[in-house]
Amino acid sequence: MDKYNVSITQRAYSDILECVLFVNNVSQQVAKDLYKEIIFSIDSLKKCPNAFPNVDGLTIGGIPIKRMPIHLGRYLILYKVESNLVTIYDVIDSRKDNSILKL
């Protein structure tokens, strides 16, 4: 049984779409696979969201932001855990924006 609920912000939905559309320029199949991997990874946070590290110095409302690397580390899912709610804030293509890695 899942312990946590997951909420995805509109910004995160937009990030997912941007990542998938970017990859779709190269391969539709890879884009479909990436989408499935992102959704599967987000869904897995329902069971064990604290398995991933905090992003040093980054908080929302005083609660640390965590990062989950996926797709060989090319993408980062940024989220916070508060009580039994996991909120997804961003899905970042680390090849295009690695500034989050420097925090």
The first five atom37 places (N, CA, C, CB, O) and aatype in JSON, in Angstrom:
{
  "aatype": [12, 3, 11, 18, 2, 19, 15, 9, 16, 5, 1, 0, 18, 15, 3, 9, 10, 6, 4, 19, 10, 13, 19, 2, 2, 19, 15, 5, 5, 19, 0, 11, 3, 10, 18, 11, 6, 9, 9, 13, 15, 9, 3, 15, 10, 11, 11, 4, 14, 2, 0, 13, 14, 2, 19, 3, 7, 10, 16, 9, 7, 7, 9, 14, 9, 11, 1, 12, 14, 9, 8, 10, 7, 1, 18, 10, 9, 10, 18, 11, 19, 6, 15, 2, 10, 19, 16, 9, 18, 3, 19, 9, 3, 15, 1, 11, 3, 2, 15, 9, 10, 11, 10],
  "atom_mask": [
    [1, 1, 1, 1, 1],
    [1, 1, 1, 1, 1],
    [1, 1, 1, 1, 1],
    [1, 1, 1, 1, 1],
    [1, 1, 1, 1, 1],
    [1, 1, 1, 1, 1],
    [1, 1, 1, 1, 1],
    [1, 1, 1, 1, 1],
    [1, 1, 1, 1, 1],
    [1, 1, 1, 1, 1],
    [1, 1, 1, 1, 1],
    [1, 1, 1, 1, 1],
    [1, 1, 1, 1, 1],
    [1, 1, 1, 1, 1],
    [1, 1, 1, 1, 1],
    [1, 1, 1, 1, 1],
    [1, 1, 1, 1, 1],
    [1, 1, 1, 1, 1],
    [1, 1, 1, 1, 1],
    [1, 1, 1, 1, 1],
    [1, 1, 1, 1, 1],
    [1, 1, 1, 1, 1],
    [1, 1, 1, 1, 1],
    [1, 1, 1, 1, 1],
    [1, 1, 1, 1, 1],
    [1, 1, 1, 1, 1],
    [1, 1, 1, 1, 1],
    [1, 1, 1, 1, 1],
    [1, 1, 1, 1, 1],
    [1, 1, 1, 1, 1],
    [1, 1, 1, 1, 1],
    [1, 1, 1, 1, 1],
    [1, 1, 1, 1, 1],
    [1, 1, 1, 1, 1],
    [1, 1, 1, 1, 1],
    [1, 1, 1, 1, 1],
    [1, 1, 1, 1, 1],
    [1, 1, 1, 1, 1],
    [1, 1, 1, 1, 1],
    [1, 1, 1, 1, 1],
    [1, 1, 1, 1, 1],
    [1, 1, 1, 1, 1],
    [1, 1, 1, 1, 1],
    [1, 1, 1, 1, 1],
    [1, 1, 1, 1, 1],
    [1, 1, 1, 1, 1],
    [1, 1, 1, 1, 1],
    [1, 1, 1, 1, 1],
    [1, 1, 1, 1, 1],
    [1, 1, 1, 1, 1],
    [1, 1, 1, 1, 1],
    [1, 1, 1, 1, 1],
    [1, 1, 1, 1, 1],
    [1, 1, 1, 1, 1],
    [1, 1, 1, 1, 1],
    [1, 1, 1, 1, 1],
    [1, 1, 1, 0, 1],
    [1, 1, 1, 1, 1],
    [1, 1, 1, 1, 1],
    [1, 1, 1, 1, 1],
    [1, 1, 1, 0, 1],
    [1, 1, 1, 0, 1],
    [1, 1, 1, 1, 1],
    [1, 1, 1, 1, 1],
    [1, 1, 1, 1, 1],
    [1, 1, 1, 1, 1],
    [1, 1, 1, 1, 1],
    [1, 1, 1, 1, 1],
    [1, 1, 1, 1, 1],
    [1, 1, 1, 1, 1],
    [1, 1, 1, 1, 1],
    [1, 1, 1, 1, 1],
    [1, 1, 1, 0, 1],
    [1, 1, 1, 1, 1],
    [1, 1, 1, 1, 1],
    [1, 1, 1, 1, 1],
    [1, 1, 1, 1, 1],
    [1, 1, 1, 1, 1],
    [1, 1, 1, 1, 1],
    [1, 1, 1, 1, 1],
    [1, 1, 1, 1, 1],
    [1, 1, 1, 1, 1],
    [1, 1, 1, 1, 1],
    [1, 1, 1, 1, 1],
    [1, 1, 1, 1, 1],
    [1, 1, 1, 1, 1],
    [1, 1, 1, 1, 1],
    [1, 1, 1, 1, 1],
    [1, 1, 1, 1, 1],
    [1, 1, 1, 1, 1],
    [1, 1, 1, 1, 1],
    [1, 1, 1, 1, 1],
    [1, 1, 1, 1, 1],
    [1, 1, 1, 1, 1],
    [1, 1, 1, 1, 1],
    [1, 1, 1, 1, 1],
    [1, 1, 1, 1, 1],
    [1, 1, 1, 1, 1],
    [1, 1, 1, 1, 1],
    [1, 1, 1, 1, 1],
    [1, 1, 1, 1, 1],
    [1, 1, 1, 1, 1],
    [1, 1, 1, 1, 1]
  ],
  "atom_positions": [
    [[0.83, -1.18, 0.0], [0.0, 0.0, 0.0], [0.88, 1.25, 0.0], [-0.95, -0.01, 1.21], [1.88, 1.32, 0.72]],
    [[0.5, 2.24, -0.81], [1.26, 3.48, -0.9], [1.08, 4.3, 0.38], [0.82, 4.29, -2.12], [-0.03, 4.4, 0.92]],
    [[2.16, 4.87, 0.85], [2.13, 5.69, 2.05], [1.92, 7.17, 1.73], [3.4, 5.51, 2.84], [1.39, 7.91, 2.56]],
    [[2.34, 7.6, 0.55], [2.36, 9.01, 0.21], [1.46, 9.28, -1.0], [3.79, 9.46, -0.08], [1.28, 8.43, -1.87]],
    [[0.91, 10.49, -1.03], [0.2, 10.97, -2.2], [1.17, 11.84, -2.99], [-1.1, 11.78, -1.81], [2.08, 12.44, -2.41]],
    [[0.99, 11.9, -4.31], [1.86, 12.7, -5.16], [1.04, 13.75, -5.87], [2.61, 11.81, -6.18], [-0.03, 13.48, -6.42]],
    [[1.56, 14.97, -5.84], [0.96, 16.1, -6.55], [2.0, 16.66, -7.51], [0.45, 17.19, -5.54], [3.15, 16.89, -7.13]],
    [[1.6, 16.89, -8.74], [2.51, 17.43, -9.75], [2.05, 18.84, -10.09], [2.54, 16.52, -11.04], [0.91, 19.04, -10.5]],
    [[2.94, 19.81, -9.92], [2.59, 21.2, -10.22], [2.46, 21.38, -11.73], [3.65, 22.17, -9.65], [2.96, 20.59, -12.53]],
    [[1.76, 22.44, -12.11], [1.62, 22.76, -13.53], [2.99, 22.99, -14.17], [0.72, 24.01, -13.72], [3.22, 22.6, -15.32]],
    [[3.88, 23.61, -13.43], [5.23, 23.84, -13.94], [5.92, 22.51, -14.26], [6.07, 24.65, -12.92], [6.57, 22.37, -15.29]],
    [[5.78, 21.54, -13.36], [6.4, 20.23, -13.59], [5.79, 19.54, -14.8], [6.25, 19.35, -12.34], [6.51, 18.91, -15.57]],
    [[4.47, 19.64, -14.96], [3.84, 19.08, -16.16], [4.43, 19.71, -17.42], [2.3, 19.29, -16.13], [4.72, 19.02, -18.4]],
    [[4.61, 21.02, -17.38], [5.2, 21.73, -18.53], [6.64, 21.26, -18.78], [5.18, 23.25, -18.3], [7.05, 21.09, -19.92]],
    [[7.38, 21.06, -17.69], [8.75, 20.55, -17.82], [8.79, 19.18, -18.49], [9.43, 20.48, -16.45], [9.61, 18.93, -19.37]],
    [[7.89, 18.3, -18.06], [7.83, 16.95, -18.64], [7.55, 17.04, -20.13], [6.74, 16.1, -17.94], [8.21, 16.38, -20.93]],
    [[6.57, 17.86, -20.49], [6.23, 18.02, -21.9], [7.41, 18.56, -22.69], [5.02, 18.96, -22.06], [7.7, 18.09, -23.79]],
    [[8.1, 19.55, -22.15], [9.26, 20.12, -22.83], [10.36, 19.08, -23.05], [9.82, 21.31, -22.02], [10.94, 18.99, -24.13]],
    [[10.64, 18.28, -22.02], [11.67, 17.24, -22.14], [11.3, 16.21, -23.2], [11.88, 16.53, -20.79], [12.13, 15.82, -24.02]],
    [[10.05, 15.79, -23.19], [9.6, 14.76, -24.13], [9.59, 15.31, -25.56], [8.19, 14.25, -23.75], [10.0, 14.62, -26.49]],
    [[9.13, 16.53, -25.74], [9.1, 17.13, -27.08], [10.52, 17.33, -27.62], [8.36, 18.47, -27.06], [10.76, 17.16, -28.82]],
    [[11.44, 17.7, -26.75], [12.83, 17.86, -27.16], [13.4, 16.55, -27.69], [13.68, 18.37, -25.99], [14.04, 16.52, -28.74]],
    [[13.16, 15.46, -26.96], [13.65, 14.14, -27.37], [12.9, 13.64, -28.6], [13.51, 13.13, -26.22], [13.46, 12.92, -29.42]],
    [[11.64, 14.03, -28.74], [10.83, 13.61, -29.87], [11.42, 14.07, -31.21], [9.41, 14.15, -29.72], [11.16, 13.46, -32.24]],
    [[12.21, 15.14, -31.18], [12.86, 15.61, -32.39], [13.87, 14.59, -32.92], [13.56, 16.93, -32.14], [14.19, 14.59, -34.11]],
    [[14.35, 13.74, -32.05], [15.31, 12.71, -32.44], [14.61, 11.38, -32.7], [16.38, 12.54, -31.36], [14.88, 10.72, -33.7]],
    [[13.71, 10.99, -31.78], [13.05, 9.69, -31.91], [11.74, 9.68, -31.15], [13.97, 8.57, -31.39], [11.69, 9.99, -29.96]],
    [[10.67, 9.34, -31.84], [9.37, 9.23, -31.18], [9.36, 8.11, -30.15], [8.27, 9.0, -32.22], [8.77, 8.26, -29.08]],
    [[10.01, 7.0, -30.46], [10.03, 5.88, -29.51], [10.8, 6.24, -28.25], [10.65, 4.65, -30.16], [10.36, 5.91, -27.15]],
    [[11.93, 6.9, -28.4], [12.7, 7.31, -27.22], [11.88, 8.31, -26.39], [14.06, 7.93, -27.64], [11.91, 8.27, -25.16]],
    [[11.16, 9.19, -27.06], [10.31, 10.16, -26.36], [9.22, 9.44, -25.56], [9.68, 11.15, -27.36], [8.97, 9.79, -24.41]],
    [[8.59, 8.45, -26.16], [7.57, 7.67, -25.45], [8.17, 6.95, -24.25], [6.91, 6.65, -26.4], [7.58, 6.93, -23.17]],
    [[9.34, 6.36, -24.45], [10.02, 5.64, -23.36], [10.41, 6.61, -22.23], [11.28, 4.91, -23.89], [10.28, 6.27, -21.06]],
    [[10.88, 7.8, -22.6], [11.24, 8.79, -21.59], [10.0, 9.2, -20.79], [11.88, 10.03, -22.25], [10.06, 9.28, -19.56]],
    [[8.9, 9.44, -21.46], [7.66, 9.81, -20.77], [7.26, 8.72, -19.76], [6.52, 10.06, -21.79], [6.94, 9.01, -18.61]],
    [[7.3, 7.48, -20.22], [6.94, 6.37, -19.32], [7.89, 6.31, -18.12], [6.98, 5.04, -20.09], [7.45, 6.07, -16.99]],
    [[9.18, 6.52, -18.36], [10.16, 6.48, -17.27], [9.91, 7.6, -16.27], [11.58, 6.57, -17.83], [10.0, 7.38, -15.06]],
    [[9.61, 8.79, -16.76], [9.34, 9.92, -15.86], [8.12, 9.62, -14.99], [9.12, 11.23, -16.67], [8.16, 9.79, -13.77]],
    [[7.05, 9.18, -15.62], [5.81, 8.89, -14.88], [6.02, 7.74, -13.89], [4.66, 8.56, -15.85], [5.56, 7.82, -12.75]],
    [[6.7, 6.7, -14.31], [6.99, 5.57, -13.42], [7.82, 6.03, -12.23], [7.73, 4.45, -14.19], [7.56, 5.64, -11.09]],
    [[8.83, 6.87, -12.49], [9.7, 7.36, -11.42], [8.93, 8.21, -10.43], [10.86, 8.16, -12.01], [9.1, 8.07, -9.22]],
    [[8.09, 9.1, -10.94], [7.26, 9.93, -10.06], [6.34, 9.04, -9.23], [6.43, 10.97, -10.88], [6.19, 9.24, -8.03]],
    [[5.74, 8.06, -9.87], [4.83, 7.15, -9.16], [5.57, 6.38, -8.06], [4.19, 6.18, -10.16], [4.99, 6.08, -7.01]],
    [[6.83, 6.05, -8.3], [7.6, 5.3, -7.3], [7.83, 6.1, -6.02], [8.94, 4.87, -7.88], [8.1, 5.52, -4.97]],
    [[7.71, 7.41, -6.1], [7.89, 8.25, -4.92], [6.77, 8.06, -3.9], [7.97, 9.71, -5.32], [6.9, 8.48, -2.75]],
    [[5.68, 7.42, -4.31], [4.59, 7.13, -3.38], [5.03, 6.16, -2.28], [3.38, 6.54, -4.13], [4.46, 6.14, -1.19]],
    [[6.05, 5.38, -2.57], [6.48, 4.36, -1.62], [7.72, 4.76, -0.83], [6.76, 3.08, -2.35], [7.83, 4.41, 0.35]],
    [[8.63, 5.48, -1.45], [9.9, 5.75, -0.75], [10.5, 7.1, -1.18], [10.92, 4.61, -1.02], [11.57, 7.13, -1.79]],
    [[9.82, 8.2, -0.87], [10.31, 9.5, -1.36], [11.58, 9.99, -0.66], [9.23, 10.52, -1.18], [12.28, 10.85, -1.2]],
    [[11.88, 9.46, 0.51], [13.05, 9.94, 1.23], [14.33, 9.2, 0.86], [12.82, 9.82, 2.7], [15.36, 9.38, 1.51]],
    [[14.27, 8.39, -0.16], [15.44, 7.63, -0.6], [16.45, 8.5, -1.35], [15.02, 6.47, -1.47], [17.58, 8.08, -1.6]],
    [[16.04, 9.71, -1.72], [16.9, 10.56, -2.55], [17.4, 11.75, -1.74], [16.15, 11.04, -3.8], [16.75, 12.17, -0.78]],
    [[18.56, 12.31, -2.14], [19.18, 13.37, -1.34], [18.5, 14.72, -1.51], [20.64, 13.49, -1.71], [17.82, 14.99, -2.5]],
    [[18.72, 15.57, -0.5], [18.3, 16.96, -0.59], [19.22, 17.72, -1.53], [18.28, 17.61, 0.81], [20.39, 17.36, -1.7]],
    [[18.69, 18.76, -2.14], [19.51, 19.7, -2.9], [20.03, 20.71, -1.88], [18.7, 20.39, -4.08], [19.24, 21.43, -1.27]],
    [[21.33, 20.76, -1.71], [21.91, 21.64, -0.69], [21.44, 23.08, -0.84], [23.44, 21.58, -0.76], [21.57, 23.68, -1.9]],
    [[20.88, 23.61, 0.24], [20.5, 25.01, 0.28], [19.19, 25.37, -0.39], [0.0, 0.0, 0.0], [18.82, 26.54, -0.4]],
    [[18.48, 24.42, -0.95], [17.24, 24.73, -1.65], [16.06, 24.23, -0.83], [17.22, 24.1, -3.06], [15.94, 23.04, -0.55]],
    [[15.18, 25.17, -0.46], [13.98, 24.82, 0.3], [12.78, 25.56, -0.27], [14.16, 25.15, 1.79], [12.93, 26.57, -0.95]],
    [[11.62, 25.05, 0.0], [10.36, 25.74, -0.27], [9.58, 25.71, 1.03], [9.55, 25.07, -1.47], [9.27, 24.64, 1.55]],
    [[9.27, 26.88, 1.55], [8.57, 26.95, 2.83], [9.35, 26.31, 3.96], [0.0, 0.0, 0.0], [8.77, 25.77, 4.9]],
    [[10.67, 26.37, 3.87], [11.52, 25.79, 4.91], [11.7, 24.29, 4.8], [0.0, 0.0, 0.0], [12.41, 23.69, 5.62]],
    [[11.09, 23.67, 3.81], [11.19, 22.22, 3.63], [12.19, 21.94, 2.5], [9.79, 21.58, 3.3], [12.08, 22.5, 1.42]],
    [[13.17, 21.08, 2.76], [14.2, 20.8, 1.75], [13.62, 20.21, 0.46], [15.25, 19.85, 2.32], [12.65, 19.44, 0.48]],
    [[14.23, 20.6, -0.63], [13.9, 20.03, -1.93], [14.82, 18.85, -2.17], [14.02, 21.09, -3.08], [16.02, 18.93, -1.92]],
    [[14.26, 17.77, -2.65], [15.02, 16.56, -2.96], [15.15, 16.43, -4.47], [14.33, 15.29, -2.36], [14.38, 17.02, -5.23]],
    [[16.15, 15.66, -4.9], [16.33, 15.43, -6.33], [16.45, 13.94, -6.61], [17.57, 16.18, -6.86], [17.19, 13.21, -5.94]],
    [[15.72, 13.52, -7.61], [15.73, 12.13, -8.04], [16.28, 12.1, -9.47], [14.28, 11.48, -7.97], [15.62, 12.56, -10.4]],
    [[17.5, 11.57, -9.66], [18.03, 11.47, -11.01], [17.39, 10.29, -11.75], [19.57, 11.31, -10.99], [17.18, 9.22, -11.18]],
    [[17.09, 10.51, -13.01], [16.53, 9.44, -13.84], [17.19, 9.48, -15.21], [14.97, 9.56, -13.96], [17.89, 10.43, -15.55]],
    [[16.94, 8.46, -15.97], [17.43, 8.36, -17.36], [18.94, 8.61, -17.4], [16.68, 9.38, -18.28], [19.42, 9.51, -18.09]],
    [[19.66, 7.79, -16.66], [21.12, 7.86, -16.56], [21.6, 9.2, -16.04], [21.74, 7.58, -17.91], [22.69, 9.66, -16.39]],
    [[20.8, 9.84, -15.2], [21.17, 11.11, -14.62], [20.95, 12.32, -15.51], [0.0, 0.0, 0.0], [21.29, 13.45, -15.14]],
    [[20.4, 12.09, -16.67], [20.18, 13.21, -17.6], [19.07, 14.14, -17.14], [19.85, 12.69, -18.99], [19.06, 15.32, -17.48]],
    [[18.14, 13.6, -16.36], [17.01, 14.39, -15.88], [16.94, 14.31, -14.37], [15.68, 13.9, -16.51], [17.31, 13.31, -13.77]],
    [[16.47, 15.4, -13.77], [16.28, 15.45, -12.33], [14.84, 15.79, -12.04], [17.24, 16.48, -11.67], [14.28, 16.74, -12.59]],
    [[14.24, 15.02, -11.16], [12.91, 15.32, -10.65], [13.13, 16.0, -9.3], [11.99, 14.02, -10.52], [13.71, 15.42, -8.39]],
    [[12.66, 17.25, -9.19], [12.82, 18.01, -7.95], [11.48, 18.05, -7.22], [13.33, 19.45, -8.24], [10.45, 18.37, -7.81]],
    [[11.52, 17.7, -5.94], [10.28, 17.57, -5.18], [10.53, 17.81, -3.7], [9.66, 16.18, -5.4], [11.67, 17.84, -3.24]],
    [[9.43, 17.99, -2.97], [9.53, 18.06, -1.51], [8.55, 17.07, -0.91], [9.25, 19.5, -1.0], [7.54, 16.71, -1.51]],
    [[8.87, 16.65, 0.31], [8.03, 15.72, 1.06], [7.56, 16.46, 2.3], [8.81, 14.39, 1.42], [8.36, 16.92, 3.11]],
    [[6.25, 16.56, 2.43], [5.67, 17.22, 3.6], [4.52, 16.35, 4.1], [5.18, 18.66, 3.25], [3.52, 16.17, 3.41]],
    [[4.7, 15.83, 5.3], [3.74, 14.91, 5.87], [3.62, 13.71, 4.93], [2.34, 15.61, 6.08], [4.62, 13.03, 4.68]],
    [[2.43, 13.42, 4.41], [2.29, 12.28, 3.49], [2.1, 12.74, 2.05], [1.1, 11.41, 3.92], [1.58, 11.98, 1.22]],
    [[2.52, 13.98, 1.74], [2.37, 14.52, 0.39], [3.73, 14.78, -0.25], [1.54, 15.81, 0.41], [4.58, 15.46, 0.33]],
    [[3.92, 14.25, -1.45], [5.09, 14.52, -2.26], [4.64, 15.48, -3.36], [5.72, 13.19, -2.86], [3.74, 15.17, -4.14]],
    [[5.29, 16.65, -3.42], [4.94, 17.63, -4.45], [6.09, 17.74, -5.43], [4.62, 19.02, -3.81], [7.22, 18.05, -5.05]],
    [[5.8, 17.47, -6.7], [6.8, 17.56, -7.77], [6.78, 19.0, -8.28], [6.49, 16.53, -8.94], [5.75, 19.51, -8.7]],
    [[7.95, 19.65, -8.23], [8.04, 21.04, -8.65], [8.67, 21.23, -10.02], [8.82, 21.82, -7.65], [8.24, 22.09, -10.78]],
    [[9.67, 20.44, -10.34], [10.38, 20.6, -11.61], [10.88, 19.26, -12.11], [11.55, 21.59, -11.46], [11.16, 18.34, -11.33]],
    [[10.99, 19.16, -13.41], [11.7, 18.06, -14.06], [12.69, 18.74, -14.98], [10.7, 17.05, -14.84], [12.3, 19.38, -15.96]],
    [[13.97, 18.6, -14.67], [15.0, 19.37, -15.35], [15.87, 18.47, -16.21], [15.86, 20.11, -14.32], [16.3, 17.4, -15.78]],
    [[16.13, 18.91, -17.42], [17.11, 18.27, -18.29], [18.46, 18.83, -17.87], [16.82, 18.53, -19.83], [18.78, 19.98, -18.18]],
    [[19.24, 18.05, -17.17], [20.5, 18.54, -16.6], [21.53, 18.86, -17.68], [21.07, 17.51, -15.64], [22.53, 19.53, -17.4]],
    [[21.32, 18.4, -18.9], [22.23, 18.75, -19.98], [22.01, 20.19, -20.43], [22.04, 17.79, -21.17], [22.93, 20.84, -20.93]],
    [[20.79, 20.69, -20.26], [20.48, 22.05, -20.67], [20.62, 23.04, -19.53], [19.08, 22.12, -21.24], [20.97, 24.2, -19.77]],
    [[20.35, 22.62, -18.3], [20.38, 23.52, -17.16], [20.99, 22.79, -15.97], [18.97, 24.05, -16.82], [20.29, 22.1, -15.22]],
    [[22.3, 22.94, -15.81], [22.94, 22.24, -14.7], [23.16, 23.16, -13.5], [24.26, 21.66, -15.15], [23.88, 22.79, -12.57]],
    [[22.56, 24.35, -13.52], [22.76, 25.27, -12.4], [22.22, 24.69, -11.09], [22.08, 26.62, -12.69], [22.75, 25.0, -10.03]],
    [[21.2, 23.86, -11.15], [20.64, 23.26, -9.94], [21.66, 22.34, -9.27], [19.36, 22.47, -10.28], [21.61, 22.13, -8.06]],
    [[22.58, 21.79, -10.05], [23.57, 20.89, -9.5], [24.62, 21.65, -8.69], [24.25, 20.11, -10.62], [25.35, 21.04, -7.9]],
    [[24.7, 22.96, -8.87], [25.71, 23.76, -8.19], [25.21, 24.33, -6.88], [26.16, 24.87, -9.07], [25.99, 24.94, -6.14]],
    [[23.94, 24.15, -6.56], [23.38, 24.7, -5.31], [23.91, 23.97, -4.11], [21.86, 24.64, -5.32], [23.56, 24.3, -2.98]]
  ]
}
